[in-house]
Amino acid sequence: MANNLGLDLGLFNRINLNVDVYDKRAKSLLMYRPLPLTSGYSSVLENIGSIRNRGVEFTLNTRNLAGDFKWETNFNLALNRNKVTKLNGSDKFATPSSTQPVGLNEDMDKWYMRIWAGVDPNNGDPLWEKIVTDADGKQYLTYTNSYNAATLQYTGSSSAPKFTGGMLNTFSYKGISLSAFVNFVYGNYVMNGMRQFFDSDGLYDSYNQMVLADGWSRWSKPGDIATHPKPLLGGNKAANEPSSRFLEDGSYLRLRNVTLAYDFPNELLRRAKINTARVFLSGDNLMTATHFSGTDPEVTLSDGNSSTKYPLSKKFMLGVSIGF
């Protein structure tokens, strides 16, 4: 079942607004269900439940200046949420062994793992949250330095951004044009898998140890309030195992492209018997603003994992385009 509502609005022959709101509900969600290893298979594809997909897409095109000097802006924004509304039987998770299990009544991309609680100031041990239930059924939050004893739980963060978008501005004057395109992602959390190796508190002697970012500190003596545990040969109590310690804000603003171009005038082109001729200089991936400590915050949003990939490189191009 799908419900869609759209709005197309044009004003003064200079402003065009498009808004799409949708609410889609799908049954028979197809996913892998884990099987006991004694079966000889790890999982099987099954229709395990239902999902609700809601979102808004917004596009705005404006002609800010007309005449010899022109300025046009194209802006888009998108918000999307996926929530599992039903699972077969009494299952709470469709993929219970995953760090992003498909959980009943939860958004599909939420992180589910042990929650990092920092460093014990007394001895430099890593700490995680542990939920304890007493005899009366009441739950209490405690802390443990045992990774296996820590409680698996939702972290309150997701690999799905709160919104994504982009903006293109184009300026032109008598054949000269300048365009700049930026795109952005906001509100998603990325698992920085590289830190499990390079920020491993002494576990791997074959990797260079990561230089701590501004605001981070390493425990060295009792009483230190630090972000990183005491480094030990062989690691410190599984501190580098997957947990919310390595979840980082993956929001970014990237200057994706800037292009400066000149289109030769029609009179000159007619004399040369050429339809179009343009000379241009462009640059890609010129700047990225982010708090992410890894090489590149741009990841597959549904997966949310950043590993040892090579970051996007800057590119510059000088060219001539001719059409006959």
Summary of the structure (lengths in Angstrom):
residues: 324
radius of gyration: 26.3
end to end distance: 50.5
largest distance: 92.9
contacts: 912
relative contact order: 0.12
helix: 5%
strand: 52%
